[in-house]
Amino acid sequence: MSDATSTPRRSDDYEQSLDESEASVAAFESHDLNWLDRVQHFLHRNPTMVPVIVLVASIAVFGFLAGTRFFSPFNLSLILQQVSIIGVLAAAQSLVILTAGIDLSVGANMVLMSVIMGQLSVTVGLPTPIAIAVGLIGGMAAGGLNGFLVTRVKLPPFIVTLGTWNIFFALNLWLSGAQSIRSQTLDEQAPLLKLFGRSVAFGGAQITYGSILMVLVFAVLWYMLNRTAWGRHVYAVGDDKEAAELSGIRTNHTLMSVYMLAGLVCAIGAWASIGRVGSVSPQSFQEANLQSITAVVIGGISLFGGRGSIVGPLIGALIVGVFNSGLRLVGVDVLWQVFAIGWLTILAVAIDQWIRKLSS
């Protein structure tokens, strides 16, 4: 009888001593860390803080150098306008990179869908809403092609999307005849295509519908990635695909949905890009692929997949916009603006590698 009553007491004593031991080890480790290690641990737990810190610092620096011109409502709204299309593409790119892939075709997909929308509305004469719907479905189909080749044919995402980039670009030139559809023609026959180029005045700022669309896209994707089972599956696949399969996640199904959703976001960006440019131009956004990857990397999403917040690329796009605007206002040549963004990208990757050492 005494043995039966003493056993739980020994168990309780053991658990208490174990908790005290773990607490003392944690306290020792915490005490043993220097300030640099503490920063590394903090950034590992909060990867989005890196781009936030860079954004705040760059705003402060350029605000000091350029003065009131930088903080004028018009200039701040202009930054939003300039990054709106790249921001949408960065959202699409982020979905793929979170799964440890990459999509080099996002820009070509977007331009191709804008050409399809314009040609169907102006040349074929379809009602504009139908042309837009066809473009959105086409964007999903283009993303689905990438997903099929990655999941079913088992080709590397880099090779697949490099190939489809060329395919989409060739189709774009073929369908358009390398000719733009002018703004005046759109105003007469398909004004709805320029919807996201319209703006509303607010305290001296000009907020375009395209800027609002960019924020809405990120908000919807944030909810999907952080509040749904699908979002948890996306992170799991990017972190360790084999472990995700063993846990019961249908990894190919998840990857296919990611590429199709990314294609849809590209098509949404296509509609917005028409309003941004004011015309349907097959030659526009030639560097959109690299710019979207730049925004994602600067935004703190790991190129190895499975880590980072979808909010990061939005901040990354804003950082690029702030750098370009600030350097322009202080009189720096465009060449050196590109130079600065290049070093900023390298620095972002170096910080990511440094933070990842904790998980290795």
C-alpha positions as CSV (number, residue, x, y, z in Angstrom):
1,M,0.0,0.0,0.0
2,S,2.8,2.4,0.9
3,D,4.5,1.5,-2.4
4,A,1.4,2.4,-4.4
5,T,1.1,5.8,-2.7
6,S,4.8,6.6,-3.0
7,T,5.1,6.0,-6.7
8,P,3.2,9.0,-7.8
9,R,5.2,11.1,-5.4
10,R,8.5,10.0,-6.9
11,S,7.1,10.7,-10.3
12,D,6.1,14.1,-9.3
13,D,9.5,14.8,-7.8
14,Y,11.2,13.5,-10.9
15,E,9.1,15.8,-13.2
16,Q,9.7,18.7,-10.9
17,S,13.5,18.1,-11.0
18,L,13.4,17.7,-14.7
19,D,11.6,21.0,-15.2
20,E,14.0,22.7,-12.9
21,S,16.9,21.2,-14.8
22,E,15.5,22.3,-18.2
23,A,14.8,25.8,-16.8
24,S,18.4,26.0,-15.5
25,V,19.8,24.9,-18.9
26,A,17.6,27.4,-20.7
27,A,18.7,30.1,-18.3
28,F,22.4,29.1,-18.8
29,E,22.0,29.2,-22.6
30,S,20.3,32.6,-22.5
31,H,23.0,34.0,-20.2
32,D,25.7,32.5,-22.4
33,L,24.5,34.2,-25.5
34,N,26.2,37.5,-26.6
35,W,24.3,40.3,-28.1
36,L,24.9,39.2,-31.7
37,D,23.6,35.7,-30.9
38,R,20.5,37.2,-29.3
39,V,19.9,39.3,-32.5
40,Q,20.3,36.1,-34.6
41,H,17.8,34.2,-32.5
42,F,15.3,37.1,-32.6
43,L,15.6,37.4,-36.4
44,H,15.2,33.6,-36.7
45,R,11.9,33.7,-34.8
46,N,10.8,36.9,-36.6
47,P,12.2,36.9,-40.2
48,T,9.9,39.7,-41.3
49,M,11.7,42.1,-38.9
50,V,14.7,42.3,-41.2
51,P,12.9,44.0,-44.1
52,V,10.9,46.1,-41.6
53,I,14.1,47.4,-40.1
54,V,15.6,48.1,-43.5
55,L,12.4,49.9,-44.7
56,V,12.3,52.1,-41.6
57,A,16.0,52.9,-41.8
58,S,15.9,53.7,-45.5
59,I,12.9,56.0,-45.0
60,A,14.7,57.8,-42.2
61,V,17.9,58.2,-44.3
62,F,16.3,59.4,-47.5
63,G,13.9,61.6,-45.5
64,F,16.9,63.2,-44.0
65,L,18.8,63.6,-47.3
66,A,15.9,64.6,-49.5
67,G,13.9,66.5,-46.9
68,T,10.2,67.3,-47.3
69,R,10.2,66.3,-50.9
70,F,10.5,62.7,-49.9
71,F,7.7,62.8,-47.3
72,S,5.3,64.7,-49.5
73,P,2.0,62.8,-50.0
74,F,2.4,62.8,-53.7
75,N,5.9,61.2,-53.6
76,L,4.8,58.5,-51.1
77,S,1.8,57.6,-53.2
78,L,4.0,57.6,-56.3
79,I,6.2,55.0,-54.6
80,L,3.1,52.8,-54.1
81,Q,2.1,53.2,-57.8
82,Q,5.6,52.3,-59.0
83,V,5.8,49.1,-57.0
84,S,2.2,48.0,-57.4
85,I,2.7,45.6,-60.4
86,I,6.1,44.2,-59.1
87,G,4.4,43.8,-55.7
88,V,1.6,41.6,-57.2
89,L,4.2,39.5,-59.1
90,A,6.2,39.2,-55.9
91,A,3.1,37.8,-54.2
92,A,2.9,35.1,-57.0
93,Q,6.6,34.4,-56.8
94,S,6.4,34.1,-53.0
95,L,3.9,31.2,-53.2
96,V,6.3,29.2,-55.4
97,I,9.4,30.0,-53.4
98,L,7.7,29.0,-50.1
99,T,7.6,25.5,-51.6
100,A,11.3,25.6,-52.3
101,G,10.8,26.3,-56.0
102,I,11.1,29.3,-58.2
103,D,9.0,30.7,-61.1
104,L,11.0,32.5,-63.8
105,S,7.9,32.9,-66.0
106,V,5.7,35.2,-63.8
107,G,6.5,38.3,-65.8
108,A,6.0,36.6,-69.2
109,N,2.8,35.1,-68.0
110,M,1.5,38.5,-66.9
111,V,2.4,40.2,-70.2
112,L,0.9,37.3,-72.2
113,M,-2.4,37.5,-70.3
114,S,-2.5,41.3,-70.8
115,V,-2.1,40.8,-74.5
116,I,-4.8,38.2,-74.5
117,M,-7.2,40.5,-72.7
118,G,-6.4,43.4,-75.0
119,Q,-6.7,41.3,-78.2
120,L,-10.0,39.7,-77.3
121,S,-11.5,43.0,-76.3
122,V,-10.2,45.2,-79.2
123,T,-9.4,42.9,-82.1
124,V,-11.9,40.1,-81.6
125,G,-14.5,42.4,-80.2
126,L,-15.6,40.3,-77.2
127,P,-17.2,42.1,-74.2
128,T,-14.4,43.3,-72.0
129,P,-15.6,41.3,-68.9
130,I,-15.4,38.1,-70.9
131,A,-12.0,39.0,-72.2
132,I,-10.8,39.6,-68.6
133,A,-12.3,36.3,-67.4
134,V,-10.5,34.4,-70.3
135,G,-7.2,36.1,-69.2
136,L,-7.7,35.1,-65.6
137,I,-8.4,31.5,-66.6
138,G,-5.5,31.6,-69.0
139,G,-3.2,32.7,-66.2
140,M,-4.3,29.8,-64.1
141,A,-3.8,27.4,-67.0
142,A,-0.2,28.7,-67.6
143,G,0.5,28.2,-63.9
144,G,-1.1,24.8,-64.1
145,L,1.3,23.9,-67.0
146,N,4.3,24.7,-64.7
147,G,2.8,22.7,-61.9
148,F,2.1,19.7,-64.1
149,L,5.7,19.6,-65.4
150,V,7.0,19.9,-61.9
151,T,4.8,17.4,-60.1
152,R,4.0,14.8,-62.8
153,V,7.0,14.9,-65.2
154,K,9.3,15.6,-62.2
155,L,11.3,18.3,-63.8
156,P,13.1,21.0,-61.7
157,P,11.1,24.2,-61.3
158,F,14.0,26.3,-62.5
159,I,14.2,24.5,-65.8
160,V,10.5,24.2,-66.3
161,T,9.8,27.9,-65.7
162,L,12.8,29.0,-67.8
163,G,11.3,27.0,-70.6
164,T,7.8,28.4,-70.2
165,W,9.2,31.9,-69.9
166,N,10.4,31.5,-73.5
167,I,7.1,29.9,-74.6
168,F,5.0,32.6,-73.1
169,F,7.2,35.3,-74.5
170,A,7.0,33.9,-78.0
171,L,3.2,33.5,-77.8
172,N,3.0,37.1,-76.6
173,L,4.8,38.4,-79.7
174,W,2.9,36.2,-82.0
175,L,-0.5,37.2,-80.7
176,S,0.3,40.9,-80.6
177,G,2.3,41.0,-83.7
178,A,4.8,43.0,-81.5
179,Q,2.4,45.9,-81.7
180,S,0.9,47.8,-78.8
181,I,-2.8,48.7,-78.3
182,R,-2.8,52.4,-77.7
183,S,-4.4,54.1,-74.8
184,Q,-6.8,56.0,-77.0
185,T,-8.1,52.8,-78.5
186,L,-8.6,51.3,-75.1
187,D,-10.5,54.4,-74.0
188,E,-12.9,54.0,-76.9
189,Q,-13.4,50.2,-77.0
190,A,-12.3,48.7,-73.6
191,P,-12.1,51.3,-70.9
192,L,-12.6,48.6,-68.2
193,L,-9.1,47.3,-68.9
194,K,-7.7,50.6,-67.6
195,L,-9.7,50.3,-64.3
196,F,-6.6,49.9,-62.1
197,G,-4.9,53.0,-63.5
198,R,-7.6,55.2,-62.1
199,S,-6.9,57.0,-58.8
200,V,-8.5,58.8,-55.9
201,A,-7.2,61.9,-54.4
202,F,-6.5,61.8,-50.6
203,G,-4.7,64.6,-48.8
204,G,-2.5,65.5,-51.8
205,A,-1.8,61.8,-52.6
206,Q,-3.0,60.0,-55.7
207,I,-3.9,56.5,-54.6
208,T,-4.5,54.3,-57.7
209,Y,-6.8,51.3,-57.7
210,G,-3.8,49.2,-58.6
211,S,-2.1,50.1,-55.4
212,I,-5.2,49.1,-53.4
213,L,-5.4,45.9,-55.4
214,M,-1.8,45.0,-54.5
215,V,-2.5,45.4,-50.8
216,L,-5.7,43.3,-51.1
217,V,-3.8,40.5,-52.9
218,F,-1.3,40.3,-50.1
219,A,-4.1,40.4,-47.5
220,V,-5.9,37.5,-49.1
221,L,-2.8,35.4,-49.4
222,W,-1.8,36.2,-45.8
223,Y,-5.1,34.8,-44.7
224,M,-4.8,31.7,-46.8
225,L,-1.2,31.0,-45.7
226,N,-1.8,31.7,-42.0
227,R,-5.4,30.7,-41.3
228,T,-6.1,27.7,-43.4
229,A,-4.9,24.1,-43.5
230,W,-3.8,24.7,-47.1
231,G,-1.3,27.3,-45.9
232,R,0.2,25.0,-43.3
233,H,0.6,22.4,-46.1
234,V,2.4,24.9,-48.3
235,Y,5.0,25.7,-45.5
236,A,5.3,22.0,-44.7
237,V,6.1,21.1,-48.3
238,G,8.7,23.8,-48.6
239,D,10.3,22.9,-45.3
240,D,10.6,19.1,-46.0
241,K,8.6,17.5,-48.8
242,E,9.4,13.9,-47.8
243,A,8.4,14.6,-44.2
244,A,5.2,16.2,-45.4
245,E,4.3,13.2,-47.5
246,L,4.9,10.9,-44.5
247,S,2.6,13.0,-42.4
248,G,-0.2,12.5,-44.9
249,I,0.0,15.7,-47.0
250,R,-0.8,15.3,-50.7
251,T,2.3,17.2,-51.7
252,N,1.7,17.1,-55.5
253,H,-1.8,18.3,-55.0
254,T,-0.5,21.2,-52.9
255,L,2.2,22.1,-55.4
256,M,-0.2,22.0,-58.2
257,S,-2.6,24.4,-56.4
258,V,0.3,26.7,-55.6
259,Y,1.4,27.0,-59.2
260,M,-2.2,27.6,-60.4
261,L,-2.8,30.2,-57.8
262,A,0.4,31.9,-58.7
263,G,-0.7,31.9,-62.3
264,L,-4.0,33.5,-61.3
265,V,-2.2,36.2,-59.4
266,C,-0.1,36.9,-62.4
267,A,-3.2,37.3,-64.5
268,I,-4.6,39.7,-61.9
269,G,-1.4,41.6,-62.3
270,A,-1.9,41.6,-66.1
271,W,-5.2,43.5,-65.7
272,A,-3.6,45.9,-63.3
273,S,-0.5,46.4,-65.6
274,I,-2.7,47.6,-68.4
275,G,-4.0,50.4,-66.2
276,R,-0.5,51.2,-64.9
277,V,1.0,51.5,-68.4
278,G,-2.1,52.9,-70.0
279,S,-1.8,50.6,-73.0
280,V,-1.4,46.9,-73.9
281,S,2.3,46.7,-74.6
282,P,4.0,43.3,-75.4
283,Q,7.4,44.9,-74.6
284,S,6.5,46.1,-71.1
285,F,7.9,44.7,-67.8
286,Q,10.9,42.9,-69.4
287,E,12.7,42.7,-66.1
288,A,9.7,41.8,-64.0
289,N,10.9,38.3,-63.2
290,L,14.1,39.4,-61.6
291,Q,12.4,42.3,-59.9
292,S,9.8,40.0,-58.3
293,I,12.6,37.7,-57.0
294,T,14.4,40.7,-55.7
295,A,11.4,41.8,-53.7
296,V,10.9,38.3,-52.3
297,V,14.5,37.9,-51.3
298,I,14.7,41.4,-49.7
299,G,11.4,40.6,-48.0
300,G,12.9,37.8,-46.0
301,I,11.4,34.7,-47.6
302,S,14.1,32.0,-47.7
303,L,15.0,30.7,-51.2
304,F,15.3,27.3,-49.6
305,G,11.5,27.3,-48.9
306,G,9.4,26.8,-45.8
307,R,10.2,30.0,-44.0
308,G,9.1,33.6,-44.2
309,S,5.9,35.7,-44.2
310,I,4.0,36.7,-47.3
311,V,4.0,40.3,-45.9
312,G,7.8,40.3,-46.4
313,P,7.7,40.7,-50.2
314,L,5.3,43.6,-49.9
315,I,7.8,45.3,-47.6
316,G,10.6,44.2,-50.0
317,A,8.9,45.8,-52.9
318,L,8.4,49.0,-50.9
319,I,12.1,49.0,-50.0
320,V,13.0,48.9,-53.7
321,G,10.6,51.7,-54.3
322,V,11.9,53.8,-51.5
323,F,15.5,53.3,-52.6
324,N,14.7,54.3,-56.2
325,S,12.7,57.3,-55.2
326,G,15.2,58.5,-52.5
327,L,18.2,58.1,-54.8
328,R,16.4,59.9,-57.6
329,L,15.5,62.8,-55.3
330,V,19.1,63.2,-54.1
331,G,20.3,63.2,-57.7
332,V,21.9,59.8,-58.1
333,D,22.0,58.4,-61.6
334,V,19.7,55.5,-62.5
335,L,22.7,53.3,-63.1
336,W,23.8,53.6,-59.5
337,Q,20.2,53.0,-58.3
338,V,20.4,49.6,-59.9
339,F,23.9,49.1,-58.4
340,A,22.5,49.8,-54.9
341,I,19.6,47.4,-55.3
342,G,22.0,44.7,-56.4
343,W,24.1,45.1,-53.3
344,L,20.9,45.2,-51.2
345,T,19.8,41.9,-52.7
346,I,23.2,40.2,-51.9
347,L,23.0,41.6,-48.4
348,A,19.5,40.1,-47.9
349,V,20.6,36.7,-49.0
350,A,23.7,36.9,-46.7
351,I,21.4,37.7,-43.8
352,D,19.1,34.8,-44.6
353,Q,22.1,32.4,-44.7
354,W,23.3,33.8,-41.4
355,I,19.9,33.3,-39.8
356,R,19.5,29.8,-41.2
357,K,22.6,28.6,-39.3
358,L,20.4,28.2,-36.2
359,S,18.4,25.5,-38.0
360,S,21.4,23.6,-39.4
